[in-house]
Amino acid sequence: MLKKKLSKKRKTYIAAVRALMLISTAVTCTVAAFVVIYVIVKGVPNISWQLLSTAPSYLADTIGILPDILNTLYIVLATLVLILPLGVGAAIYLTEYATNKKIVAAIEYAAETLSGIPSIIYGLVGMLVFCEFFGMGTTLLAGAMTLVIMNLPTIMRTTQESLKTVPQSYREGAFGLGAGKWRVIRTVVLPGCVDGVVTGCILTVGRILGESAALLYTAGFAHALNGIIEGLGRSGATLTVALYVYAKEQGEFEIAFAIASILLLLTFLINLAAAMTAKFFKRRTAQ
């Protein structure tokens, strides 16, 4: 009799938990679908070739986001060029060379702490350090340097975790053949963890595309059309900053929704690239 009561209570408990999970899933999916559909419905009709291929002209009373698209591309490239050697190099040192476990643990804890700091604080520090102290001014390069500090923990931690997945027997086998430490890392370890580096890069690009607070302080919000070398030394708005400017400062909500739908598309493409990259390296590992 007691077993039957316990069985009924357990079944009721399992059914209640399952119902709660289904409700949570439905609410989450509904909210996400509503946001995506609302932004697409409001934004896609406002996207035109003129909007994507021209710069804003106040004399002709036209709006274009080509400078913002190029500025986003410039700052992504500059950030990746700066962050990859730093992040991957730090991960290699901490995993393969560092012997003091306490120092390694302290650095890893600091990296985890850095990844949780609000971006507005990074913007303030970037403005004071790069724009003021180093005299860079409000430029895309100062924004890229700030984003390097923001995303360094992501690259470092993903590379570290990927390095740890390479079997120790691979290293021992290479050492047994007479290879040196750096040669083992370069020819055996790094090829085995390239998926972690690529994943970190994709996550970094996604965070750069969605960042606005830090860039408002460091990169500015100019809509000028420049080349990559000239553009890095000048103020410029990325797509997220341009969205803020058009929505908050100028009241151009149609343009803001158009930029928002473009950012949603870019986010989808980044997630798709991450999934395809993971599948590619899984297939290569299986072979």
RODOFI-428798 format. One record per residue: residue in one letter; x, y, z of N, C-alpha, C, O in turn. Coordinates in steps of 0.05 Angstrom, whole numbers, padded with zeros to 5 digits, always signed. Layout:
BEGIN
AXYZXYZXYZXYZ
...
***
This chain:
BEGIN
M+00017-00024+00000+00000+00000+00000+00017+00025+00000+00012+00044-00014
L+00039+00024+00017+00057+00047+00019+00071+00051-00008+00075+00073-00016
K+00079+00029-00020+00092+00030-00046+00075+00043-00067+00084+00058-00084
K+00048+00037-00066+00030+00048-00086+00027+00078-00082+00026+00094-00101
K+00026+00087-00056+00024+00115-00050+00049+00130-00059+00048+00152-00071
L+00072+00117-00054+00097+00130-00063+00099+00131-00093+00109+00151-00105
S+00089+00110-00106+00089+00109-00135+00071+00131-00147+00078+00144-00166
K+00048+00135-00134+00030+00156-00144+00042+00184-00139+00040+00201-00157
K+00054+00188-00116+00067+00213-00111+00090+00219-00130+00093+00241-00140
R+00105+00198-00136+00128+00201-00155+00118+00207-00183+00129+00224-00196
K+00096+00193-00191+00085+00199-00218+00074+00227-00219+00078+00241-00240
T+00061+00236-00198+00051+00263-00197+00073+00283-00198+00072+00304-00213
Y+00094+00278-00184+00118+00296-00183+00131+00297-00211+00138+00319-00220
I+00134+00274-00224+00146+00273-00250+00129+00288-00271+00139+00303-00287
A+00103+00284-00269+00084+00298-00287+00085+00328-00283+00085+00343-00303
A+00087+00337-00258+00088+00366-00252+00114+00378-00262+00113+00399-00274
V+00136+00364-00258+00162+00374-00267+00162+00375-00298+00172+00395-00310
R+00152+00355-00311+00151+00354-00340+00133+00377-00351+00140+00389-00370
A+00111+00382-00337+00093+00404-00346+00107+00431-00343+00105+00448-00360
L+00122+00434-00321+00136+00459-00317+00158+00463-00338+00162+00486-00347
M+00172+00442-00345+00193+00444-00366+00181+00450-00393+00192+00466-00408
L+00158+00438-00399+00144+00444-00424+00135+00473-00425+00137+00487-00446
I+00124+00483-00403+00115+00511-00401+00139+00530-00405+00137+00549-00419
S+00161+00524-00391+00185+00540-00393+00195+00541-00422+00203+00562-00432
T+00196+00518-00434+00205+00516-00462+00186+00532-00481+00196+00546-00498
A+00160+00529-00477+00141+00543-00494+00144+00573-00490+00143+00588-00510
V+00147+00582-00465+00149+00611-00460+00175+00622-00473+00175+00643-00486
T+00197+00607-00469+00223+00616-00481+00221+00618-00511+00229+00638-00523
C+00211+00597-00524+00209+00597-00553+00190+00618-00563+00195+00631-00584
T+00168+00623-00548+00148+00643-00556+00161+00671-00556+00157+00687-00574
V+00175+00677-00534+00187+00703-00531+00208+00707-00553+00209+00728-00566
A+00225+00687-00557+00246+00689-00578+00234+00693-00605+00243+00709-00621
A+00213+00676-00611+00200+00678-00638+00187+00706-00641+00188+00717-00663
F+00174+00716-00620+00161+00742-00621+00181+00764-00627+00176+00781-00644
V+00204+00764-00613+00224+00785-00618+00235+00783-00646+00237+00804-00660
V+00242+00759-00655+00253+00756-00682+00233+00764-00703+00239+00780-00722
I+00208+00754-00701+00188+00761-00721+00181+00790-00721+00177+00802-00742
Y+00179+00802-00697+00172+00830-00695+00193+00848-00709+00187+00866-00724
V+00219+00842-00703+00241+00857-00714+00242+00854-00744+00246+00873-00759
I+00238+00829-00754+00239+00824-00783+00216+00838-00797+00220+00850-00818
V+00192+00836-00786+00169+00848-00799+00172+00879-00800+00165+00891-00820
K+00183+00890-00778+00186+00919-00778+00211+00929-00793+00212+00951-00803
G+00231+00911-00796+00256+00920-00807+00261+00913-00836+00271+00930-00851
V+00254+00889-00845+00260+00880-00872+00247+00899-00894+00261+00905-00913
P+00222+00908-00891+00211+00926-00912+00227+00952-00915+00224+00965-00936
N+00242+00959-00895+00257+00985-00896+00285+00981-00907+00300+01001-00911
I+00293+00956-00913+00320+00951-00924+00319+00955-00954+00302+00943-00968
S+00337+00971-00964+00338+00976-00993+00367+00976-01002+00386+00979-00985
W+00372+00974-01028+00399+00975-01038+00412+01003-01032+00436+01004-01026
Q+00396+01024-01034+00407+01050-01028+00416+01052-00999+00436+01064-00993
L+00400+01040-00981+00408+01041-00953+00434+01026-00948+00450+01035-00932
L+00438+01004-00961+00462+00987-00957+00486+00997-00971+00509+00990-00963
S+00483+01012-00992+00506+01019-01010+00514+01048-01010+00531+01056-01026
T+00502+01065-00993+00508+01093-00993+00515+01103-00965+00508+01090-00945
A+00528+01126-00965+00533+01139-00939+00511+01160-00934+00499+01170-00953
P+00506+01167-00909+00485+01187-00903+00493+01214-00914+00517+01222-00911
S+00475+01228-00925+00479+01255-00935+00458+01274-00925+00434+01271-00931
Y+00466+01292-00908+00446+01311-00896+00438+01332-00916+00416+01343-00914
L+00455+01337-00937+00447+01357-00957+00426+01345-00975+00406+01359-00982
A+00429+01320-00983+00409+01307-01000+00387+01294-00984+00368+01283-00995
D+00388+01295-00957+00368+01284-00939+00364+01254-00944+00342+01244-00946
T+00387+01240-00947+00385+01211-00950+00401+01197-00928+00419+01209-00916
I+00393+01172-00922+00406+01157-00901+00418+01131-00913+00404+01117-00928
G+00443+01126-00907+00456+01101-00916+00473+01090-00893+00483+01106-00877
I+00476+01065-00892+00491+01052-00870+00516+01038-00880+00528+01022-00866
L+00525+01044-00905+00549+01032-00915+00573+01038-00897+00589+01020-00892
P+00577+01063-00888+00600+01068-00869+00598+01051-00844+00619+01042-00834
D+00574+01047-00834+00571+01032-00809+00577+01002-00814+00589+00989-00797
I+00570+00992-00837+00577+00964-00844+00607+00961-00846+00619+00942-00836
L+00620+00980-00860+00649+00979-00863+00663+00982-00836+00683+00968-00831
N+00653+01001-00820+00666+01004-00793+00664+00979-00777+00682+00972-00762
T+00641+00965-00779+00638+00940-00764+00658+00919-00774+00671+00905-00758
L+00662+00918-00800+00682+00900-00812+00710+00907-00803+00726+00889-00796
Y+00716+00933-00804+00743+00941-00796+00749+00934-00767+00770+00924-00760
I+00730+00939-00749+00735+00935-00721+00736+00905-00714+00750+00897-00696
V+00721+00888-00729+00722+00859-00726+00750+00849-00734+00763+00834-00719
L+00760+00858-00757+00786+00849-00767+00808+00859-00748+00826+00843-00742
A+00807+00884-00740+00828+00895-00722+00828+00880-00695+00849+00874-00684
T+00805+00874-00685+00803+00860-00659+00814+00831-00661+00829+00823-00644
L+00807+00817-00683+00817+00790-00686+00847+00789-00690+00861+00771-00680
V+00857+00808-00706+00886+00809-00710+00902+00813-00684+00923+00801-00680
L+00890+00829-00666+00904+00835-00641+00899+00813-00620+00917+00806-00605
I+00875+00802-00620+00868+00784-00598+00878+00755-00602+00883+00741-00582
L+00880+00746-00627+00888+00718-00632+00916+00711-00621+00918+00692-00606
P+00936+00727-00628+00963+00721-00616+00963+00722-00586+00975+00705-00573
L+00949+00742-00574+00949+00745-00545+00934+00722-00531+00945+00709-00513
G+00910+00717-00541+00893+00696-00528+00904+00668-00531+00906+00653-00512
V+00912+00661-00556+00923+00634-00561+00950+00631-00547+00955+00610-00536
G+00966+00652-00548+00992+00650-00535+00990+00647-00505+01004+00631-00493
A+00972+00662-00493+00967+00659-00464+00957+00631-00457+00965+00620-00437
A+00939+00621-00473+00928+00594-00468+00950+00573-00470+00951+00554-00454
I+00967+00575-00490+00989+00556-00494+01008+00557-00470+01016+00536-00460
Y+01015+00581-00461+01033+00583-00438+01021+00571-00413+01034+00556-00399
L+00996+00578-00407+00984+00568-00383+00980+00538-00383+00981+00525-00362
T+00975+00527-00406+00969+00498-00408+00995+00481-00411+00997+00460-00400
E+01013+00491-00428+01036+00475-00435+01062+00482-00420+01079+00464-00416
Y+01065+00507-00412+01091+00515-00401+01090+00521-00371+01108+00514-00356
A+01068+00534-00362+01067+00543-00334+01067+00518-00315+01053+00499-00320
T+01083+00521-00294+01086+00498-00275+01074+00505-00248+01068+00487-00232
N+01072+00531-00242+01061+00539-00216+01030+00539-00217+01018+00557-00229
K+01018+00519-00205+00989+00515-00207+00974+00538-00194+00952+00545-00203
K+00985+00550-00173+00971+00572-00160+00969+00596-00177+00948+00610-00178
I+00991+00602-00192+00990+00625-00210+00971+00620-00233+00956+00638-00240
V+00971+00596-00243+00953+00589-00265+00924+00592-00256+00907+00603-00270
A+00918+00582-00232+00891+00584-00221+00883+00613-00217+00860+00621-00221
A+00902+00630-00207+00896+00658-00203+00890+00672-00229+00872+00689-00231
I+00906+00666-00250+00901+00678-00277+00874+00669-00288+00860+00685-00300
E+00868+00644-00285+00842+00634-00295+00819+00647-00280+00799+00653-00292
Y+00822+00650-00254+00801+00664-00239+00798+00693-00248+00776+00703-00250
A+00821+00706-00253+00819+00734-00262+00806+00735-00289+00790+00754-00295
A+00811+00716-00307+00799+00716-00333+00768+00712-00331+00753+00724-00345
E+00760+00694-00313+00732+00690-00309+00718+00715-00298+00696+00722-00305
T+00733+00729-00280+00722+00754-00269+00719+00775-00291+00700+00790-00292
L+00739+00777-00308+00739+00797-00330+00715+00792-00349+00703+00811-00359
S+00709+00767-00353+00687+00761-00372+00660+00768-00361+00640+00770-00376
G+00658+00774-00334+00632+00781-00322+00629+00811-00317+00608+00819-00307
I+00649+00827-00324+00648+00856-00319+00630+00868-00340+00632+00862-00364
P+00612+00886-00333+00594+00900-00352+00610+00915-00373+00631+00926-00367
S+00600+00915-00398+00615+00927-00420+00618+00958-00417+00637+00969-00427
I+00600+00970-00402+00602+00999-00399+00627+01006-00383+00638+01028-00387
I+00635+00989-00365+00660+00993-00349+00684+00991-00368+00703+01007-00366
Y+00684+00971-00386+00705+00969-00405+00707+00994-00422+00728+01004-00429
G+00683+01005-00429+00683+01030-00445+00695+01053-00431+00711+01069-00442
L+00689+01055-00405+00701+01077-00389+00731+01074-00386+00746+01093-00390
V+00740+01050-00380+00769+01044-00378+00783+01049-00405+00804+01061-00406
G+00771+01039-00427+00782+01043-00453+00785+01073-00460+00804+01081-00472
M+00764+01089-00453+00765+01117-00459+00788+01130-00443+00803+01147-00454
L+00791+01123-00418+00812+01136-00401+00840+01126-00409+00859+01142-00409
V+00843+01101-00416+00869+01089-00422+00877+01094-00451+00898+01107-00456
F+00862+01084-00469+00869+01086-00498+00864+01113-00510+00881+01124-00524
C+00841+01125-00505+00834+01150-00517+00849+01173-00504+00859+01191-00519
E+00852+01173-00478+00864+01196-00464+00894+01191-00458+00911+01206-00467
F+00901+01169-00444+00928+01165-00435+00947+01160-00459+00968+01172-00461
F+00939+01142-00477+00956+01136-00501+00951+01155-00524+00964+01153-00545
G+00932+01174-00521+00928+01194-00541+00916+01184-00568+00920+01197-00588
M+00902+01162-00568+00890+01152-00592+00865+01168-00600+00858+01168-00624
G+00853+01182-00581+00828+01196-00587+00805+01176-00591+00808+01152-00587
T+00783+01187-00599+00759+01171-00603+00761+01159-00631+00753+01171-00651
T+00772+01135-00633+00777+01122-00659+00769+01093-00659+00764+01081-00637
L+00767+01081-00682+00760+01053-00684+00782+01036-00672+00777+01015-00661
L+00808+01045-00674+00830+01030-00663+00827+01029-00632+00832+01008-00620
A+00820+01051-00620+00816+01051-00591+00793+01032-00583+00794+01018-00563
G+00772+01032-00600+00749+01013-00595+00758+00985-00598+00750+00967-00582
A+00775+00979-00618+00785+00952-00622+00802+00943-00599+00800+00920-00590
M+00819+00961-00588+00835+00954-00565+00818+00948-00541+00824+00930-00525
T+00797+00963-00537+00779+00958-00515+00765+00931-00518+00762+00916-00499
L+00757+00924-00543+00744+00899-00548+00764+00875-00544+00755+00853-00537
V+00789+00880-00549+00810+00860-00544+00810+00852-00515+00810+00828-00508
I+00810+00872-00497+00809+00867-00469+00784+00852-00461+00784+00834-00444
M+00761+00861-00472+00736+00848-00466+00735+00819-00473+00724+00802-00458
N+00745+00812-00497+00742+00785-00508+00766+00767-00503+00765+00744-00511
L+00787+00778-00492+00811+00761-00487+00805+00737-00469+00815+00715-00475
P+00788+00739-00448+00782+00715-00432+00767+00694-00449+00772+00670-00444
T+00751+00702-00468+00736+00683-00484+00755+00666-00501+00754+00641-00501
I+00773+00680-00515+00792+00666-00532+00810+00648-00515+00816+00625-00522
M+00820+00659-00493+00839+00645-00476+00826+00619-00464+00839+00598-00465
R+00802+00622-00454+00789+00599-00440+00781+00577-00460+00784+00553-00454
T+00770+00585-00483+00762+00565-00503+00786+00550-00514+00785+00526-00518
T+00808+00565-00518+00833+00552-00528+00844+00533-00506+00854+00511-00512
Q+00844+00542-00481+00854+00526-00459+00839+00500-00457+00851+00478-00455
E+00812+00502-00457+00796+00477-00455+00801+00459-00478+00800+00434-00475
S+00805+00470-00502+00810+00454-00526+00838+00441-00524+00841+00418-00532
L+00858+00455-00513+00884+00444-00510+00884+00420-00491+00898+00401-00494
K+00867+00422-00470+00866+00401-00450+00853+00375-00461+00857+00354-00450
T+00838+00378-00483+00826+00354-00495+00845+00338-00512+00839+00315-00519
V+00868+00349-00519+00888+00334-00535+00900+00313-00517+00912+00320-00496
P+00899+00288-00524+00910+00267-00506+00939+00270-00500+00955+00278-00517
Q+00947+00265-00476+00975+00267-00467+00993+00248-00482+01016+00253-00486
S+00981+00226-00491+00997+00206-00506+01008+00217-00532+01029+00209-00541
Y+00993+00236-00544+01003+00249-00569+01029+00264-00563+01049+00262-00578
R+01029+00279-00541+01053+00294-00534+01076+00275-00528+01099+00279-00537
E+01071+00254-00512+01092+00235-00504+01103+00221-00529+01127+00216-00530
G+01086+00214-00548+01096+00201-00572+01114+00220-00588+01134+00211-00599
A+01106+00245-00590+01123+00264-00605+01150+00269-00590+01170+00271-00603
F+01148+00271-00564+01174+00274-00548+01191+00249-00552+01216+00251-00554
G+01179+00226-00553+01194+00201-00557+01208+00200-00584+01229+00186-00586
L+01197+00213-00604+01210+00214-00630+01232+00236-00632+01244+00239-00653
G+01236+00250-00610+01257+00270-00609+01249+00298-00615+01266+00315-00618
A+01224+00304-00617+01214+00331-00623+01217+00348-00598+01214+00339-00575
G+01223+00374-00602+01225+00393-00580+01197+00402-00571+01177+00395-00583
K+01197+00418-00549+01172+00427-00537+01155+00443-00557+01132+00437-00561
W+01168+00464-00569+01152+00481-00587+01144+00466-00612+01122+00470-00622
R+01160+00448-00622+01153+00432-00646+01129+00414-00640+01112+00411-00657
V+01129+00403-00616+01106+00386-00608+01080+00403-00607+01059+00394-00617
I+01082+00427-00595+01059+00444-00594+01049+00452-00621+01026+00453-00627
R+01069+00459-00638+01062+00470-00665+01051+00449-00684+01033+00455-00699
T+01062+00425-00683+01054+00405-00702+01035+00384-00692+01021+00370-00708
V+01032+00381-00665+01015+00360-00654+00992+00372-00639+00969+00365-00643
V+00998+00390-00620+00977+00400-00602+00958+00420-00615+00934+00417-00615
L+00970+00441-00628+00953+00461-00640+00935+00451-00662+00911+00458-00663
P+00944+00433-00680+00925+00422-00700+00902+00407-00687+00881+00405-00699
G+00907+00395-00664+00886+00380-00650+00866+00397-00636+00845+00388-00628
C+00873+00423-00632+00854+00440-00617+00845+00464-00633+00836+00484-00622
V+00849+00463-00659+00841+00486-00676+00811+00492-00675+00803+00514-00680
D+00796+00471-00668+00767+00476-00666+00760+00495-00643+00742+00511-00645
G+00775+00493-00621+00771+00511-00599+00778+00540-00606+00764+00559-00598
V+00799+00544-00621+00807+00570-00630+00786+00582-00648+00779+00606-00646
V+00776+00566-00667+00756+00576-00686+00730+00583-00670+00717+00603-00676
T+00723+00566-00651+00699+00572-00635+00702+00598-00620+00683+00614-00619
G+00726+00602-00608+00730+00627-00594+00729+00651-00612+00718+00672-00605
C+00739+00649-00637+00737+00671-00656+00708+00677-00663+00701+00700-00665
I+00692+00656-00667+00664+00660-00675+00649+00673-00652+00633+00692-00656
L+00654+00664-00627+00641+00677-00604+00650+00706-00601+00634+00723-00594
T+00675+00711-00607+00686+00739-00605+00672+00757-00626+00664+00779-00620
V+00670+00747-00651+00656+00762-00672+00628+00768-00664+00618+00790-00668
G+00614+00748-00653+00586+00753-00644+00584+00774-00623+00566+00790-00623
R+00603+00774-00604+00602+00794-00583+00609+00822-00594+00598+00842-00585
I+00628+00823-00613+00635+00849-00625+00611+00861-00640+00605+00885-00637
L+00596+00844-00655+00573+00853-00669+00551+00864-00651+00537+00882-00658
G+00549+00852-00627+00528+00861-00609+00537+00882-00589+00521+00890-00572
E+00561+00892-00590+00571+00911-00570+00566+00940-00579+00570+00947-00602
S+00556+00955-00560+00551+00983-00566+00561+01002-00544+00572+01023-00549
A+00557+00994-00518+00564+01012-00496+00593+01019-00496+00600+01043-00493
A+00611+00999-00498+00640+01005-00497+00648+01021-00521+00666+01038-00519
L+00636+01017-00544+00644+01031-00569+00634+01060-00569+00647+01077-00582
L+00613+01066-00555+00603+01093-00554+00624+01111-00540+00627+01134-00548
Y+00639+01100-00521+00659+01116-00507+00685+01117-00522+00700+01137-00520
T+00691+01097-00538+00718+01094-00549+00719+01098-00580+00738+01111-00590
A+00700+01088-00594+00700+01090-00624+00684+01113-00634+00688+01122-00657
G+00665+01123-00619+00649+01146-00628+00626+01137-00645+00619+01113-00646
F+00613+01156-00658+00589+01149-00675+00588+01166-00700+00567+01175-00708
A+00611+01170-00713+00612+01184-00739+00603+01165-00761+00607+01140-00759
H+00591+01176-00782+00582+01159-00804+00598+01165-00830+00586+01164-00852
A+00623+01171-00827+00640+01178-00850+00650+01153-00863+00654+01132-00851
L+00653+01154-00890+00662+01132-00906+00692+01134-00910+00702+01153-00922
N+00707+01114-00899+00736+01114-00900+00746+01087-00908+00732+01067-00905
G+00772+01086-00917+00785+01061-00921+00794+01049-00895+00791+01061-00874
I+00804+01024-00896+00809+01010-00870+00832+01023-00855+00830+01026-00830
I+00854+01032-00868+00876+01044-00854+00868+01071-00843+00873+01077-00820
E+00856+01087-00860+00847+01114-00851+00824+01112-00831+00823+01127-00812
G+00807+01092-00835+00784+01089-00818+00791+01082-00789+00778+01091-00770
L+00812+01065-00786+00820+01057-00759+00830+01080-00742+00829+01079-00718
G+00839+01101-00756+00849+01124-00741+00829+01146-00737+00835+01168-00728
R+00804+01141-00745+00783+01161-00742+00759+01150-00727+00757+01125-00723
S+00742+01167-00719+00717+01159-00705+00698+01146-00725+00697+01154-00748
G+00683+01127-00715+00664+01113-00733+00644+01097-00717+00651+01086-00695
A+00620+01094-00728+00599+01079-00714+00597+01051-00726+00596+01048-00751
T+00595+01031-00710+00588+01004-00719+00558+01002-00722+00543+01021-00716
L+00548+00979-00731+00519+00976-00735+00503+00979-00710+00482+00991-00710
T+00513+00968-00687+00498+00971-00662+00498+00999-00652+00478+01009-00642
V+00521+01013-00655+00521+01042-00647+00503+01058-00665+00489+01076-00656
A+00504+01052-00691+00486+01066-00710+00457+01062-00703+00440+01080-00705
L+00450+01037-00695+00423+01031-00686+00415+01049-00663+00393+01060-00663
Y+00432+01052-00643+00427+01069-00620+00423+01098-00629+00405+01112-00620
V+00441+01107-00646+00440+01136-00655+00414+01141-00670+00401+01161-00665
Y+00407+01124-00689+00383+01129-00705+00357+01126-00688+00338+01141-00692
A+00357+01108-00669+00333+01104-00653+00331+01125-00630+00309+01136-00626
K+00353+01130-00616+00352+01147-00592+00356+01176-00598+00342+01193-00588
E+00375+01182-00616+00383+01210-00620+00367+01223-00643+00360+01246-00641
Q+00361+01207-00664+00348+01219-00688+00319+01211-00692+00305+01222-00708
G+00310+01191-00677+00283+01182-00679+00276+01168-00705+00252+01167-00712
E+00296+01158-00719+00292+01143-00745+00287+01114-00738+00306+01097-00742
F+00263+01107-00729+00259+01079-00720+00257+01060-00744+00263+01036-00740
E+00250+01069-00767+00250+01051-00790+00278+01041-00797+00283+01018-00802
I+00297+01060-00796+00325+01053-00801+00336+01036-00779+00351+01017-00784
A+00328+01042-00754+00337+01026-00731+00328+00997-00734+00343+00979-00728
F+00303+00993-00741+00293+00966-00745+00306+00952-00768+00310+00928-00767
A+00312+00967-00789+00327+00955-00812+00354+00945-00803+00362+00923-00810
I+00369+00961-00788+00395+00953-00777+00392+00929-00758+00408+00911-00759
A+00371+00929-00742+00366+00907-00723+00361+00881-00738+00372+00860-00730
S+00347+00882-00760+00342+00857-00776+00368+00848-00789+00372+00824-00792
I+00385+00867-00797+00411+00859-00809+00428+00846-00787+00442+00826-00793
L+00428+00856-00763+00443+00844-00741+00432+00816-00734+00448+00798-00728
L+00406+00813-00736+00395+00786-00731+00404+00767-00752+00411+00744-00746
L+00405+00776-00777+00415+00758-00798+00444+00751-00794+00452+00728-00798
L+00460+00771-00786+00489+00765-00781+00492+00746-00757+00509+00728-00758
T+00475+00749-00737+00476+00730-00714+00469+00702-00723+00482+00683-00714
F+00449+00700-00740+00442+00673-00750+00464+00661-00766+00470+00637-00763
L+00478+00677-00783+00500+00667-00799+00523+00658-00781+00537+00639-00787
I+00528+00673-00760+00550+00666-00741+00544+00640-00728+00561+00622-00725
N+00519+00636-00718+00512+00611-00705+00513+00588-00725+00521+00566-00718
L+00505+00593-00750+00507+00572-00770+00536+00565-00776+00542+00541-00779
A+00553+00585-00777+00581+00580-00781+00593+00564-00758+00609+00546-00763
A+00585+00570-00734+00595+00555-00710+00586+00526-00712+00602+00508-00706
A+00561+00521-00719+00551+00494-00721+00565+00478-00743+00573+00455-00739
M+00569+00491-00766+00582+00477-00788+00612+00472-00782+00622+00451-00789
T+00624+00490-00767+00652+00486-00759+00655+00463-00740+00673+00446-00743
A+00636+00461-00721+00637+00439-00702+00633+00412-00716+00646+00393-00710
K+00614+00411-00735+00609+00386-00751+00634+00379-00767+00641+00355-00769
F+00647+00399-00779+00670+00394-00796+00692+00381-00779+00704+00361-00788
F+00698+00392-00756+00720+00382-00740+00713+00355-00727+00730+00339-00722
K+00687+00350-00722+00679+00324-00711+00683+00303-00733+00693+00281-00727
R+00676+00309-00758+00680+00290-00780+00710+00285-00783+00718+00262-00788
R+00726+00306-00782+00755+00303-00786+00767+00286-00763+00785+00270-00768
T+00757+00291-00739+00767+00275-00716+00759+00246-00719+00775+00228-00713
A+00735+00241-00729+00725+00213-00732+00741+00198-00753+00746+00174-00751
Q+00750+00213-00774+00766+00200-00795+00794+00194-00786+00810+00183-00801
***
